[in-house]
Amino acid sequence: FIFNFHVNHSLPDYDFIVKEPGNYKIILNTDSPAYGGHGRIEEKTIFITQYDEDKKVNRLKIYNTNRTALVLKRTK
């Protein structure tokens, strides 16, 4: 789950730790026009984890758009 409720501040290259490595896809996007959003997020994007050697964790990096919530699911 990723949330950004700020009224005008999006977060480019928002980086966070995930438990399992792999590919992640969007399964819920509150910015979708179907939910009254602006359609600014490409829902077909696949996010691929990167392994952080220094901290020994898996990370994802996304563009965290203002006034949105996303749910991602690991696909493999």
C-alpha positions in Angstrom: 0.0 0.0 0.0 1.4 3.4 -1.0 -0.4 6.6 -0.1 0.3 10.3 -0.9 -2.5 12.6 0.4 -0.6 15.8 -0.1 -2.6 18.3 -2.2 0.1 19.3 -4.6 3.4 17.5 -3.8 4.2 14.4 -5.8 7.3 12.4 -4.9 9.5 11.4 -7.9 11.7 8.3 -7.3 9.9 7.4 -4.0 12.0 4.5 -2.7 10.8 1.9 -0.1 11.7 -1.5 1.1 9.6 -4.6 0.2 9.9 -8.0 1.8 10.1 -10.2 -1.3 12.1 -9.6 -4.5 10.3 -9.7 -7.9 8.0 -7.8 -10.2 5.1 -5.8 -8.8 2.0 -4.6 -10.6 -0.8 -2.1 -9.7 -4.0 -3.8 -8.5 -5.7 -0.7 -7.2 -5.1 2.9 -8.3 -7.2 5.7 -6.8 -6.1 8.0 -9.6 -8.0 5.9 -12.1 -10.8 7.8 -13.9 -13.0 4.9 -12.8 -12.7 6.2 -9.2 -12.9 9.9 -10.1 -9.1 10.3 -10.5 -7.1 12.1 -13.1 -5.6 9.1 -14.9 -2.0 10.2 -14.4 -0.6 6.8 -13.5 0.1 4.1 -16.2 -1.5 1.1 -14.7 0.3 -1.4 -16.9 3.7 -0.5 -15.4 5.6 -3.3 -13.9 7.9 -2.3 -11.0 11.0 -4.4 -10.5 12.8 -4.7 -7.2 16.4 -3.7 -6.8 18.6 -5.3 -4.2 20.4 -2.9 -1.9 23.8 -4.6 -1.2 24.7 -2.2 1.7 21.5 -2.7 3.7 20.7 -6.3 2.4 17.1 -5.4 1.5 14.9 -5.3 -1.6 13.6 -1.9 -2.8 11.0 -0.5 -5.2 11.2 3.0 -6.7 8.0 4.6 -8.0 6.7 8.0 -8.9 4.3 8.7 -6.0 1.7 11.0 -7.4 -0.1 13.5 -5.1 -3.6 12.8 -3.8 -3.4 9.0 -4.7 -3.2 5.6 -3.1 -1.8 2.5 -4.9 -1.9 -1.2 -4.0 0.8 -3.3 -5.6 1.0 -7.1 -5.9 4.0 -9.2 -6.5 3.6 -11.2 -9.7 6.8 -13.3 -9.6 
